[in-house]
Amino acid sequence: MSFIFKYLSLFRIAPPYNKVELSQLFVARRGSENEPRNIAIYLARQIRGEPLKKIGESFNLNRVSSVSSVFERVKRKMGTDKKFRKKVEDIKGILYKGRT
């Protein structure tokens, strides 16, 4: 689980999520969107290449299919929403800088 805390500490320096409580990234409510959490899950898979099971365990998701659904939902939204795509790409850029 330590990888996710190091990763999320970098994620949290990225505006507009620098004001997001870390605990919010672990909360899931059926029927409501948690955009910071969804983006963190998407980037954990895309940037780090973490296995779906490990991401699920880190974000308190019981099923691998839940992680896959979040990943695909973010990917789809990036294809249709330019502002959202820019936000994700900006965060990704900050994370890549933090890795070096």
SEMI-682155 format. One record per residue (C-alpha): x, y, z. Coordinates in Angstrom, 2 decimals, padded with zeros to 5 digits, always signed. Each point is the difference from the previous one (the first is absolute). Layout:
residues N
east  north  up
X  Y  Z
...
END
This chain:
residues 100
east  north  up
+000.00  +000.00  +000.00
+002.96  +002.36  +000.42
+000.29  +000.64  -003.75
-003.45  +001.56  -000.07
+000.72  +002.46  +002.82
+003.19  +001.19  -001.66
-001.87  +000.28  -003.30
-002.98  +001.80  +001.55
+002.26  +002.48  +001.75
+001.24  +001.00  -003.46
-003.56  +000.00  -001.35
-001.07  +002.41  +002.73
+002.53  +002.68  -001.08
-001.84  +000.31  -003.31
-002.52  +002.83  -000.23
-002.99  -000.15  +000.36
+000.45  -003.05  +002.25
+002.54  +001.52  +002.36
-002.91  +000.83  +002.33
-001.51  -003.50  -000.09
+000.11  -001.95  +003.24
+001.91  -003.25  -000.45
-002.85  -001.90  +001.63
-002.34  +001.18  -002.80
+001.99  -002.08  -002.48
-001.07  -003.18  +001.80
-003.75  +000.72  +000.17
-002.42  -001.53  -002.47
-003.72  +000.66  -000.06
-002.16  -001.81  -002.47
-001.64  +002.43  -002.41
+002.27  +002.96  +000.69
+003.24  +000.93  -001.72
+003.24  +000.54  +001.88
+002.08  +001.63  -002.73
+003.28  +000.29  +001.96
-000.20  -003.69  +000.92
-000.85  -001.05  -003.55
+002.91  +001.95  -001.43
+002.37  -001.41  +002.63
-001.11  -003.54  -000.89
+000.37  +000.72  -003.73
+003.49  +001.43  +000.42
+001.13  -002.79  +002.34
-000.79  -002.41  -002.80
+001.22  +002.09  -002.93
+003.18  +001.50  +001.44
+001.07  -002.67  +002.46
-001.45  -003.00  -001.80
-001.19  -001.43  +003.29
-002.05  -003.20  -000.18
-003.75  +000.56  +000.34
-000.10  -002.14  +003.13
+002.66  +002.07  +001.76
-001.74  +003.26  -000.94
-003.29  -001.41  +001.24
+001.51  -000.97  +003.34
+001.58  +003.43  +000.35
-003.26  +001.83  -000.69
-002.23  -002.36  +002.01
-001.66  -001.48  -003.07
-000.98  -003.64  +000.41
-000.16  -000.94  -003.67
+002.52  +000.34  -002.80
-002.90  +000.81  -002.32
-000.71  +003.14  +002.05
+003.53  +001.27  -000.65
-000.31  -000.83  -003.67
-003.35  +001.84  -000.19
+001.47  +003.14  +001.57
+002.97  -000.12  -002.37
-002.21  -000.36  -003.07
-002.41  +002.71  +001.19
+002.84  +002.51  +000.42
+001.47  -001.00  -003.36
-003.38  +000.49  -001.69
-000.57  +003.36  +001.67
+003.46  +001.17  -001.11
-001.06  -000.78  -003.57
-003.10  +002.18  +000.18
+000.83  +002.78  +002.49
+002.96  +002.21  -000.95
+000.15  +001.83  +003.35
+000.03  -003.28  +001.88
+002.70  -001.41  -002.29
+002.15  +003.10  +000.57
-000.44  -000.33  +003.75
+001.11  -003.65  -000.08
+002.94  +000.77  -002.30
+001.11  +002.88  +002.24
-000.06  -002.26  +003.05
+001.86  -002.70  -001.93
+002.68  +002.56  -000.90
+000.43  +000.96  +003.65
+000.24  -003.66  +001.00
+002.63  -000.72  -002.64
+002.06  +002.92  +001.30
-000.31  -001.40  +003.53
+001.32  -003.40  -001.12
+003.34  +001.31  -001.20
END
